[in-house]
């Protein structure tokens, strides 16, 4: 492994790249970088994008100046304020982040049709020599970084023979890093790294691996496959292959809008919700926001997911399918409310409510006489009403039209902007 500004990588080495060349572009402190781009007076200063400490906000991202104080994503705003009392705070502007993200992704598509966006600020890309270009993959990565910087933001890039290597490499040098793992060196690059450096190994898996005496990726690559399968099922041997740098991974074609996997929204509350009226009102409110986003994207989904968070560390989810795909808040909201009994008992404090919809493929449905989830009332009138309320909100703002349940929540929601990185 070499960082490409090191002269030890000769021109001959770079041109001699053989086999797959997979890159991972990761935008540096993206939300904060866009805010500093749009507010030059904030550049070079600690900046936090997130909700306020007084309303149970959380940090969405922090500039590198703020990270020096220990501030990081998902940290409670109260903790961040204590660590960095002089930071500049902003709630964020997600539409603007999506706009800049789209510009970055178009740069990648200029270089190769194989671009797989995995979040608003990350994407894999394939620059295998001879497939789409006869240039050195590293030269292409440098050009991508230069073009991204011309937009006013920066990125770090890792490149190797597969996605696992590229992802880990992208995190080695930040910001503005370009880390190259030449073909044939992936084993030595991965071996000394802790197992948690590999995506997919969370705290529970890391703890169990440590109990088995496996602490580095090199040790994982040498571990007994049968033992790993007993402990982790089919994912055990797969982890072993990835840790050895032997994964074979293809980068998909550039994703079209219809390939969005899910649309979701979350709301954090300034005080805990404890009664059925409050929690159900919150679920219906978030379901309405999700339904509006579905209609805006021209999507209908079948699978509804409910998420409740009770404190910083504890959350539960439940999921069920509608009989047919929908973008209507009423069946989505009713199903989400019905899922409450699987994850919540009245009186248990609820800090956050989330609703997601997925399953956008065409699935055959069977018509019934009575419908389900109360679908009998979901006729053209409901669709027309939804279109009218969407138009009014688009023109006059989100508060132009509301429901009685929304009045219960007025003043209770945190001011953390709902910014789901996976929904780009």
N, C-alpha and C positions, 0 to 999 in steps of 0.2 A: 504494500500500500504506500502510495506517495501522495502528498498534497502537491497540486500541479504547479504552484509557484516555486517548487523546489527544482533546481537545475538538474537533479539526478535523473529526472525523466528525460531521456534524449528524444530528439525528433524521430530517430529511427524506431525507438520503442513505441512511440505513439502511432506511427504509421503502420506498425506491424501488428496491430490489434487483430486477434483472430477470435471468431465466435461471436456470441451475442454481446450486445452493448446496451444495457438497460440503465437509464438515468432516473433519478428522483429529484425533482425540483421542490424545494420547500421555501416559501416566502418568509423572510425574516421578520418576526414580531409584526405580523402583517397588519392587523387592525391599527396598532399604534403607529406603524410606519405611514399608513394612509392618512391618519390624523395629522401627523407631523408634516406630511406633504402638503396638506390643505391648510395648515396653520404654521407657516414658517417660524413664527415667534415661539413655537413649542419645541423646535429642533434642539437637540443637545440637552434637553431637560427631562427629568423623570416624568413619564406620562402613563396613566392607568386608564384603560378602557373598561368600564364596568359600572355597576350600580353603587349607590352611596352606602356608607357604613350605617347611617341612621335608619335605613330601610332594608336591612339584611341583604344588601347587594353582594355580588361576588365579582371577582376580577375575570374579565373575558380575556384580556391579554395586557401585557405591560411592555413598555419600551425597554431597551437594554440598559438605559440609564436607571430605570426603576428596578430592574432585575438585580442590579448590584447591591441593592438593599435587601434582597431576599424575596421580593415580590414575584409571584408566578400565577399562571392561569388557574382558575377554579379556587383560588384562595378567598376566604371571606374578606369582604371589603374592610371590616373593622380591623382585621389583622394587618392588611396592607397599609391602612392609614397609620397604624402604630409603627410599622417598620419604616415607612417613608412619608412622614407627615407633611412634607413640602411638595408632594407630587401634584401634578395637574391631573384633574379627573374629567372624563367625558363619558357619556352614556353610549356613544358609538353611533354609526350611521351605516347600517348593513347594506342598504341599497348601493351606497358608494363603494363598499368593499366588493360587492358582486361585480360592479362595473369594472374596477381595476383588475379583479381576478379574470374576467372575460378577456381583457386586453392581454394579460400574461399568457393565458391559454392559447390565444390566437398566435402568439409568437411561437409556441411549441408546435402548433399545427403547421406553421410555415416551414418548419424543419423536417417534420415527419408526420405521416397520417396516423401513426401508432401513438396516441396520447390517451392515457387513462387517468382522468381526474378522480382523485379519491377524496378530496375535500376542497373547500374554497381556497385553501392556500397550499395544496400539495398535488402533484401529478407525476405519474410515471411516464416515461417516453422511451421509445426504441430508436436508437441511432446505430444499429448494427451495420458495419461497413459492407458495402456491396448490395445492401437491400434497398436503401433509398438514397444513399450518398456514397461517394468514394473519398470523402474527407475523413480525417481522424475524428473519432467520437469526442475526444477531448477538445479539439478545435470547435466543434459544434457546441459543446457545453459552454465554452468561453464566450462564444458569440451570443448564446441565449442569455447568459448573465449580463453581458454588455447591453443588450437590447432591453432587458427588464430594467436595468438601472436607469435607462433613458426615460422610463415611465415615471421615475421618481421614487421607486421602492427597490429593495435589493432581495436577492435570493441566495440560498446555499444549495449546492448540487452534489450528489453522490453518484458515482457511476461504477458499475461492475457487470458481472455476467448474469445476474438475476435480481429479482426485486428485493430479496432479503438483504443482499450485500449493498445494493444501491440505497436502501432505506437507512441502514445503519451508517453507511458512509456519509450520507447527507447530514447526519447529526454530529459528526466528529469535529467539524470546524465551522463555527458560527460567530458572527454573521459573515456573509459574503464568501463563504468557504467553497472550494471546489476540491473534493477528495476523490481520487482515482484509485480503484483497486484493479490492477492489471490482471487479465486472465491468467489463471494458474497460481495467483497469490492469495486467493480468497480464504483458503484454509488458515494460512498464517495470520492474515488480517483479523479473522474472527476469533481465533483460539484464545487470546488472552482476555477477551472482553467478558464482563459478567453476563450471566444468562438473561438478566432483565433487559439487556441492550437489544434483544431480539423481540420484535413486535409479536404479540400473541402470548407472551409470558407475563402474566399479571402477578400481583403479590401472592396469591394462594399457590399458584404453580411454582413460583420462585421459592417459596418457603418449603414446599414438598421436595423440590430438587435439592435444596440445601440439606434437608434431612437425609437424602440419599447420597450425600457427599459430592453433589454436582454443583459447582459454583461458577464455572466459566463455560463459555461455548465450546472450548476445546475439550473439556471434560464431558460435556453433553454429547459431542460428536463421537466420543469413544465409549459412551455408556452402552450397557447391554440393551439391545433392542427389545428382547422379550420382557425385560424388567420394565422398560418404559411403557410398553403396551399394556402390561398389567396395571400400572399405576395411572396411566393417562388415556387408555383406550387407543383408538386409531391415531390420535394426534401425537402420541408419544414417539413412534418411529418417524413421523413427519418432522417433528422438532429436531430429531437427531440428524436427518438429512439436511435440513436447513442450516443447522449449526456447523455442519461440515462444509457448507458453501456449495452443495451439490444440487440444490433446488433447480428445477426447470420451470421457468415461469414466463408466460407470454404476456405482452402488453396488448390490451384490446384496442380496437379502433377508437378514434376520438368519439366520446359519448355525445349522443344527440339529446335534446331536451327530454324526449319521452323515456330516456333511460334513467331518469331520477328514480332512486330506489324507495325513497320515503319522503313524506312532507310532515313536519312536526312542529310543535310549539310548546314552550314551557312558560310558566309564570311562578315566580318566587314571591312570597307574601311577607309584608313588613311585620306581621304577627301571625302566630299559628292559627289555622282554622281547625275547629274542633267539632262543630255541629254538622249534621247532615245537610241542612239548608245551605250552609256556607260552602261545604266541600262540593256538593252537587252543582251549585251555582258556578263555582270555579271550573269544574269539569266542562260544563256546558259553554261557558265563556271561551275556554281554550279551544274546544271543539269548533266553535264558530269561527275563530281565527284561522284554524287549520283548513276548514271548508272554504273560506274565502281564498286562501292561498292555492288550494287545489283548483278552484275555478279560474284563478288568474293564470295558472300554468296549463289549463286545459286538461287536467288529469282527474280520473276517478279511480278510487281504490277500494279494495274489499276488506283488508285486514286493519283492524283498529287496535292500537296499543295504548294502554293507560299506564302512566307512571306517577307514583307518589313518592315524595321524599319527606322523611320525618325529621331528620336532622342532617348535619353535614356528612355523616358517614353511612346512614341507613336509608335505603330506598327499596321499593317493591314495584314490580310491573306485572301486568296481566294482558292477555291478547286473545282476540276472538275475531272470527270472520263474519261479515255481513253476507246476506244471501246473494246480493249483487253489488257490483261496484257503484260507488256514490261519491258525489262532491257536495252533498247536502248536509248541513249541520245537524238536522234533526235526527236522522237515523244514526249518524256518527256519534252525536252527543248521547242519544239514548243508550246505545251499546256501551259507550265508555262509562256512563253512570252505572249500568248493570254490572260492570266489572269491579265496581267499588267493593262489593261484598266479598270478592276474592282476596283483596289486599288491605282492607281497612275496616276497623270497627269504630263506631261513633265514640267520640271522646279522645281518640288518639290524635295528638297534634300533627297537623299536616303543614309542612313548610313550603313545598313546591308541588305543583300539579302540571303534568305534561300529557299531551295527547298526540299520537302519531297515526298516520294512515300510510299503508303500503299495499303491495299486491296490485300493481297497475296493469298487469297483462290481461288479455281477453280471456275470461273464464266462462264456460257455458253455465247458464243458470236455468233452473226449472221454475216455471211460473206456478204460483199457488193461488187458490181461491181467496185466501185471506191475507196473503203476504206475511211478512215477519217484521220484527222490530217496529211494528206500527206503520208499515209502509203504505197502508191504505190511504193515509192522509198526505202522502208525498207525491202529489200529482203535479200537473203543469202549473197550478197556482203557486205551489211552493217554489218551483224553479223560477217563475217569473218574479216572485217576491225577492228571492235571493239576488237576481240580476239587478233589480231596482236598488236594493240596499247597497250592493257593491258599487253601483254607479254613484249613489249619493255620498258614500264614504270616500270614493276616489276623488270626487270633486270638492267636497266640503270638509273632509277629515274623518278620522275614525270615530269621533264622538258625535257625528251628525245623526246617526241612527243607532239606537241601542235597545236592549231588552230590560225588563224590570229586574231580572236577576243581576244585571251588571251594576245596578245601583247598590246592591249589597257589598260589592267588591270595591266600590269607589274609595280610594285612599288606602286600600289594604295591600295593593300589589307593590312589590319592590320596583325600583327604577332601573334594575339591570335589564338592558336591552336583550330580548331573546334572540341570540345569535348562534344558530345551530350550524357548526362548520360543515357537517355532512350534507346539508341541504343547500346546494349551490345553484 
